[in-house]
Amino acid sequence: MGAELIDGRAFAARLRASVRDRVAEAAPRAGQAPGLAVVLVGHDPASEVYVRSKGKQALEAGMKSFEYRLPETTRAAELLDLIARLNDDAQVHGILVQLPLPAHLDPRAVINAIAPHKDVDGFHISNVGMVGTGQEAIVPCTPLGCMMMLRERHSDLRGRTALVIGHSNVVGKPMARLLLNADCTVMIAHKSSTNIPELARLADILVVAAGVPGLVRADWIKPGAR
């Protein structure tokens, strides 16, 4: 059996349609639509694109979208004050502070100022810790999406060998934790690993989160891998 490449775009389209239907059903009962607040500090071009996309998708799903664009010179106290107000705002159910932040702002302090139940990125230390110990929590979206696609094809992942290439806090580490929670045997490789091709050939599940296009070659992939 050849390796299987899962179509993420098609899955995302189905998921967005499902979210739209669920919002349409739940909003009348709650008396309001869910609200997403996105905070952008500065004018990073890639971040500008992400913020526009997130706002557009929130509206298409029937949610409220609140955007807060702050200047590059915003002081930490000003940003933390905004987050505190969003934490207390009943119309805001999720808060997303777009990264990277300007160099003078500490992203850890900013992320951990967000109320854990509104931390839609899943970066707050409380959510990270609960995911790491197998508890119910908000999970970073990219690893969660990967797990959803895997479970759509294979409801039971127990005993499978998985390799995660990349160990960032955003994708690699939470991805590995989710696979461990699913009772996979998990390996993690990164830029200092010297035997990635050999590890990849052992993997039933291969997740690449290294940000390097074309990193994995066809002969690295085990026949039948996902």
N, C-alpha and C positions, 0 to 999 in steps of 0.2 A: 504494500500500500504506500502511495506517495504521501508526502507531507501535505497538510491542509492549511491554506492561508485563509483566515477569516476576514470577510468583507466588513470592515469597521464602518464605512460610510452608509451602507445599507442598514446595518444594525442601528446606527445613530438616527436615521430617518424614522425607523419604526419606533424607537424609544421616544423621540420628540412627539410623535403622534400620540403615543400612549400617555405621556405627561399632559399633553393638551386635553385629552379626554378626562383624565383624572382631576385636573384643575377645574374644568367645566362642571364636573359632578360635585366637587368638594366646596367650591367657592360659595354657592348659594347657602349651603348648610352653615358655613362659618360666618357668613355675613360680609365677607370681603375676600378679595383675591390675594394670594400670597404676594409679598413684596420683596424684591431683591434690591439692595443698595450696593452700588459699586463705587469705590473710591479710587480716584487716580491722582497721584501727586506728580507733577512735572509733565513733560511732553515726550516721553519715550515713544518713538514711532510704532514699534511692535505692540506696546501696551495700548496705544490709541486704537489700533485695529481690534485687539482683544476686547476692549471695553465696548466698542460699538457693536461687535458681534454678540456679546453677552446680553447687552440691552435689547438688541433686536430679537434674539431668541426668547428672552423672557416675555416680551410683548406678544410674540407669536404663540407662546404657550398659554396666553391668557393671564399672565401675571402682571403686576405693577413693576415698573423699572424706575429706580431713583439713581441718578448719576451725580457724583460730587467731584468736580475737577478743581484741584488745588494747585497753587503755583509751586514751582521748584523750591522756593525759599520758605515753604511752610515749616513752622517750628514744631517740634515733637509735641509740645503742650497743646497746640492748636489741633493737630491730628488726633491726639488722644481724647480731646474734648469732643470732637465730632463723633468719634466711635462711641463714647459714653452716651451721647444723645441718641445715636442709632440703636444702641442696646436697649434704651428705654422707649423707643418709638414702637407703638403697637401695630403700625402699618408695615413695619420692616420685619420680615421673618428670616431673612438671610443677609449677611454682610460679607462683602468680598473686597479686600484691599489689594489692588493690583500690584504685583511685584514685577521688576525690582523697584525699590524705593530709592530716592536720592541718597547719596552716600552718608549724609549727616543724620539720617534717621535709622534707628535700630529696628530691623524687621521683626525680631523676636519679641521685643516689647510691644510693638504695634499689634502683631497677631494675637498675642496673649491677652491683650486688652479687649478683644472681641468676646462677647458672651459665648461660651462653648456651644450652646444650642442654636446660635445664629451663625456659627463659623462654617459657612458653606464649603470652604476650601478643605476643611478637615485638618488644618495646620496647628490649631491650638494644642498646647501640651496635654490638656485633658483628653482630647479626642485621639491624639497620637498614642497616649498611654493606654486608653481603653481598647483601641484597635490592637495594640501590641499584646494585650492580655486576653484577647478574644471576646471582649465585651461589646455590647451594642454601642455604636458611636457614629459620628459623621466621618465618612471615609473620603480621602482625596479622590477627585472625579476620574482621573485617568486610570489609576489602579482599579477602582470600582468598575469602570467601564470594561476593562480587560476581564475581570472576574465574571461580569454579567455575560460577556460574549462566550467565555469558556463554558459557563454553566448552561448556556442555551444549547450548546452542542453536546455537553457531557455533564449530566446532573451530578454525578459522583466522581470527584477528582482524587479520592483517597488512594494513596499508594503510588501515585504518579510522580515521576522525577521531573522537577522544574528547574530551569536555569533563568535567572534574572540578570541581564547584562546592564549594569548601571546601578549605583547605590545612592542616588540623590534622596533627600528628604521628601521631595515632591512626588516621585514615582517609584524609584527602585526599592527603597526600604519599605514603604507601605505595601507595595506589590508583594514583596517577599513575605511580609507578615500575613497578608490575606491568604496566600498559598499555604503557609504553615497552618493557619487556622482551618484550612480545608483538608488538612492531614496529608499534604504533599510532602515529598522529600525535596528540600529546597537548597539550591546552590546560588551564590551571588558572585558575579564577576564584575570587575571594574578596570579602570585604566592601568592599575598596577598588577593586574593578573597576567600571568605569563602563559597560561594554558587554556585560553578561552575556546579554541577550536575543539580540543579534546573534551572539555566539559559540555559543549553544545551537542556533540555527537551522542552524549548519554541522555539527553533531555527528551522527555515526552512532551513537555510544554516549554516553549522558548519565548521569553518576553524581552524585547530589546528596548531599553530606555536610556541609551547612551548619547543621543543627539548627533550621531555620526552616520549620515546616509551611506548605504552600501557596506556597512561594517561586517555584516554576516554574509558569508558566501554559501552558495548552494551545497557544497560538499561538507559543510559543517552540520547540516540538519539531518537528524535521525529520520529514517523512513517512517512515515506514519505520525510524525510529530505535529503539534498544533502551534 
